[in-house]
Amino acid sequence: MAGTNMGICVELKYVKNLGGGKYQFRKPYPPSLQADLGQQLRETAIWRTERELLRWHEGLLGRWEKTVAARRALKAVSTGTARQQWAAALVRAESLVAGAAGLDGDGARAIVADTILARHAEDPEDGQPLGLTTEDATIVKALTKPEASAPEPTLRDAMEEYLKERVGGIEGRRGRNSAGSIERTFGYAFEALGRRADVPLSQLGNSDGLKVRDFMLQRPRNGGGG
């Protein structure tokens, strides 16, 4: 975007100059979240100075990031690896605490955790909540023991980190194609290892590597014969 209204001359990504001092911000949400968030964050405003425009743009970028992070956290608490669920639960816990009006600190964490546990009846024998889902249990732990160590990374966690490093920031078809290629490659390892693909990386050994190698050697090439 190139703006020239009232002395403004600056290029900002996702911003379109509509003329007359009016600007429109449009940044698409990730495709996987559009069903929940809509197609994009879109807002129009009138600004007279470059400083105001820059502050508005920075604020909207921050809002987009927070919205995406919160939605991903909400989805990931009940899916993904144990490590991803824990990271997502920490984000979700902070969001719940921030929404507890008039409360802060450990007191807020305890009350929010108790509120979650109160949804479940207690076992008459040991007093533990009945039917507590993995999602709620992880969030309660994140509320009451946020300093706890995260679960060890697995091969699936490694794939997600690799995707972030190699594909993060690449949009459109190129990004989708790159991500698809990486996911297919890791998919061969997942298929070869079976349930072993979900154990911590520290527990994988030479025998696992050989299993992946043998699987790749025996796999048909380009849909042809073995």
C-alpha positions in Angstrom: 0.0 0.0 0.0 1.3 3.5 -0.9 -0.5 6.3 0.9 -0.1 10.0 0.0 -3.0 11.5 2.0 -2.2 14.5 4.2 1.5 13.9 4.0 1.3 10.2 4.5 3.7 8.2 2.3 4.3 4.7 3.6 3.8 1.1 2.4 2.1 -1.3 4.8 1.3 -4.9 4.1 -2.4 -5.8 4.1 -3.4 -2.1 4.0 -5.1 -0.5 1.0 -5.4 3.2 0.5 -9.0 4.0 -0.4 -8.4 7.7 -0.8 -9.5 10.7 1.2 -7.5 9.5 4.3 -9.4 6.2 4.4 -7.5 2.9 4.7 -8.6 -0.7 4.8 -6.8 -3.5 6.5 -7.5 -7.0 5.2 -5.5 -10.0 6.3 -6.8 -13.6 5.6 -7.0 -16.0 8.5 -5.3 -19.4 8.0 -7.5 -21.7 5.9 -7.8 -24.2 8.7 -9.3 -21.6 11.0 -11.6 -19.8 8.6 -14.6 -21.9 9.5 -14.3 -20.6 13.0 -13.0 -17.0 12.5 -14.3 -16.1 9.0 -12.1 -15.5 6.0 -10.2 -12.5 7.2 -9.7 -9.7 9.7 -11.1 -6.6 8.0 -11.3 -3.1 9.2 -11.6 0.4 7.7 -10.6 3.6 9.3 -9.7 7.2 8.5 -6.2 8.5 9.6 -4.6 11.9 9.1 -1.1 11.2 10.2 1.5 8.6 9.4 2.0 7.9 13.1 -1.7 7.2 13.6 -1.7 4.9 10.6 1.3 3.0 11.8 -0.1 2.5 15.3 -3.4 1.2 13.8 -1.6 -1.2 11.5 0.5 -2.5 14.4 -2.5 -3.0 16.6 -4.4 -4.9 14.0 -1.4 -7.2 13.3 -1.2 -7.9 17.0 -4.9 -8.6 17.2 -4.7 -11.0 14.3 -1.8 -12.9 15.9 -3.6 -13.1 19.2 -6.8 -14.3 17.6 -5.1 -17.0 15.6 -3.0 -18.1 18.5 -6.0 -18.4 20.8 -8.1 -20.3 18.3 -5.2 -22.7 17.5 -4.7 -23.2 21.2 -8.4 -24.0 21.7 -8.3 -26.5 18.8 -5.0 -28.0 19.8 -5.9 -28.7 23.5 -8.0 -31.6 22.4 -5.9 -32.7 19.4 -2.3 -33.0 18.5 0.6 -34.4 20.5 0.9 -34.3 24.2 3.5 -31.5 23.8 1.2 -29.5 21.6 -1.7 -30.0 24.0 0.4 -28.7 26.9 1.6 -25.6 25.0 -2.0 -24.9 23.9 -3.3 -25.4 27.4 -0.9 -22.8 28.7 -2.2 -20.3 26.2 -5.8 -21.2 27.0 -5.2 -20.9 30.7 -3.8 -17.4 30.4 -6.8 -16.5 28.3 -9.2 -17.8 30.9 -7.4 -16.0 33.7 -7.4 -12.7 31.7 -11.1 -13.1 31.3 -11.7 -13.5 35.1 -12.9 -10.0 35.9 -11.7 -8.6 39.2 -9.3 -11.4 39.8 -5.6 -11.8 39.2 -2.6 -13.9 40.2 -2.8 -17.4 41.8 -6.2 -16.7 43.2 -7.7 -16.2 39.8 -6.0 -19.4 38.6 -7.4 -21.4 41.5 -10.9 -20.1 41.0 -10.9 -20.8 37.2 -9.6 -24.3 37.8 -12.2 -25.0 40.5 -14.9 -23.7 38.1 -13.8 -26.3 35.5 -13.7 -29.1 38.0 -17.1 -28.1 39.4 -18.6 -29.2 36.1 -17.9 -32.8 37.0 -19.4 -34.9 39.8 -16.9 -36.3 42.4 -16.1 -39.9 42.8 -17.5 -40.9 46.2 -14.5 -43.1 46.9 -11.5 -40.9 46.1 -13.1 -37.5 45.6 -11.7 -37.2 42.1 -13.8 -35.6 39.3 -15.7 -38.1 37.2 -15.6 -37.9 33.4 -12.9 -35.3 33.4 -11.7 -35.0 29.8 -8.1 -34.9 28.7 -8.7 -31.3 27.5 -10.1 -30.1 30.9 -7.4 -32.0 32.9 -4.6 -30.4 30.8 -6.1 -26.9 31.2 -6.5 -27.4 35.0 -2.9 -28.5 35.2 -1.8 -25.5 33.2 -3.7 -23.3 35.6 -2.4 -24.8 38.8 1.0 -25.9 37.8 2.1 -23.7 34.9 5.8 -24.3 35.7 5.5 -28.0 35.0 7.8 -29.4 32.4 6.4 -29.9 28.9 6.1 -33.5 27.5 9.1 -34.6 25.5 8.9 -33.9 21.7 7.9 -36.7 19.4 8.5 -37.1 15.6 5.2 -35.4 15.0 6.4 -32.4 17.0 9.6 -32.4 15.0 7.5 -32.2 11.8 5.5 -29.3 13.1 8.7 -27.4 14.0 10.2 -28.1 10.6 7.0 -26.9 8.9 7.3 -23.6 10.8 10.9 -23.1 9.9 10.6 -24.0 6.2 7.0 -22.9 5.3 6.2 -20.3 7.9 5.4 -17.0 6.2 5.0 -18.5 2.8 1.5 -17.9 1.6 -0.7 -19.2 -1.3 -0.1 -22.2 -3.5 3.7 -22.3 -2.9 3.2 -22.6 0.8 0.6 -25.3 0.5 2.8 -27.3 -1.9 5.9 -27.0 0.3 3.9 -28.1 3.4 2.3 -31.0 1.5 5.7 -32.2 0.4 7.1 -32.1 3.9 4.0 -33.8 5.4 4.3 -36.6 2.8 7.9 -37.3 3.6 7.3 -37.4 7.3 4.2 -39.5 6.6 6.4 -42.3 5.3 8.3 -42.4 8.6 5.0 -42.4 10.5 3.7 -45.3 8.5 7.0 -47.2 8.9 7.1 -46.7 12.6 3.5 -47.2 13.4 2.8 -46.5 17.1 6.5 -45.8 17.6 6.0 -42.5 15.8 4.3 -41.2 18.9 7.1 -42.0 21.5 9.5 -39.3 22.6 12.4 -38.7 20.1 14.8 -39.6 22.9 13.4 -43.2 22.9 13.9 -43.7 19.2 17.0 -45.7 18.3 19.0 -47.3 15.4 16.4 -50.0 14.9 13.7 -47.4 14.2 16.0 -45.7 11.7 16.6 -49.0 10.0 12.9 -49.7 9.9 12.2 -46.3 8.1 15.1 -47.0 5.7 13.8 -50.5 4.8 10.3 -49.1 4.3 11.5 -46.4 2.0 13.6 -48.9 -0.1 10.6 -51.2 -0.4 8.1 -48.5 -1.3 7.0 -48.4 -4.9 8.4 -45.4 -6.9 6.0 -42.9 -8.6 3.2 -45.4 -8.6 5.3 -48.0 -10.5 6.5 -51.4 -9.4 8.6 -52.2 -6.4 
